[in-house]
């Protein structure tokens, strides 16, 4: 699978697209094909290593010393369940879901594995799956 990977702190140029093994859905987990993921100010802070004033001394402990401890950033995702692990009854293959891995991160990739009983929820039926173009100023 492809993933946006950050090995060291820096500007957006440090993000590399890498081919990595596709994770499997272990017992009690679901593998989600990520269709959308946000890039947030939190992702920027982790990628850049720039923290609010007074927190700089904690960067290495909180985020990692040479670079982000979690190489694949992203704290939320929308997608479709592609595989379910043993014992999972809450979801089935093909279910549309929203997921929040939080500090575990990992949603800036083609697939995300999450505990089925974790922060994964069925996508509300009235939420469109259609892709929309962003409005441009003057359009």
N, C-alpha and C positions, 0 to 999 in steps of 0.2 A: 504494500500500500504506500501511497505518498503521504508525506507529512511535512508541515512547515516546522523546521527544527532550528533551535537557537542554542549554539554551543558556548557562546561567550557574550558578555554584555556589550552593547553598542547600539549604533543607529539601525534603521530598518535593513541596511545592507548585510547585517549579520544573519538574517533569516535565510536559511537554505532549504530548498525542497529536496527531501531525501526519500529514497525507497527503503522501507523498513518492513520487517515481517508483519503480516496481518495477525493481530491478536485473536486468540480463540475465546469463546464464551465458556469460561469454566463453570463449575457447579454454583448455582445461585446467581449467575450473571447473564447479562444480555450483551450482544455485540450489535452496535447501532451503526448503520451507514449514515455518516454525517452529510446532510444536505445543506445546512446553513450553520454558521458559527459566528458569533460577534468577535470583533477585535476591540477591546475596551481599554480604558486608561490603566486598568490593572495590568493588562498584558504589556502595555507600553512600559510601565514601571518595572515589571519583571525583566523584560527584554533589555531595557536601557540600563537598569541598575540604579536609576535616579529615584530616590525616595524623598519624602517631605523632609524639610529641615528638622534636624534633631534625630532622625532615624538612620542616617548614613552608617553609623557605627554598627548597627544591627544587620546591615545588608547581607554579609556573609553568612551569619547564623540563620537568618530568616529565609534567604533566597538561594544561597550557594556562594562559594568563595571565588572560584575562577569564572563562573558563569552561572546561569540559572540551573538550579538543581533539577528542575523539570524541563527537559529540552523541548517538549511539545506543549506549547501554551494553549490557552483557551479554557474559559470557565463555564461556557454554556453551549448547547447545541440543539438543533432540531434535526430529526432524521427518521429512519425506518429501521425497525428491528430486523436484522438479517440472520441472527442465530440466537438460540437460547440454550443455556447450560442446564445440566441435570437439576431437577427439582424446581425449575421455574414454572410457575402456573399463572402468574400475573400477566404475562405478555406472550404473544405468539409471533412467529415470523410474519412480517408484513405490517405489523402495527406501526402507525405513525406516533412518534413520541417526542417529548421535550426532555432534555437532560441537563443537569447542573452538577458537573464534577467538582466545582468549587476549587479549593486549593490543590486537589489532586491533578487538576488541569487535564490536558490531552485532547481537547476538541478541535484543534487545528490540524486535523488529520482526516483521512478518508473513513476511518473506523474508530469507534470509541467503545471500550468495554466498561460497563457499569454494573454494580450490584442491582439486581432486579428490585430489591426492596429499598434501594437507596433513593436518591433524588432524580428519579425517572418517572414521568407521568404521561398518560395518554394525551395526545394532542387534541384539544377541544375540536369537536366536529364542525363548529362554525368558523374555525380559523382556516383561511384559505391556504392551499398549497401552491397556488399559482405564483410564478415569479413576477415581480413587479419592477418596472423601471423606476429608478429614483428621479424625482423631479429635479430639473436643472433650473437655475435662476434665469428668468426671462423666457421660460418655455410656456 
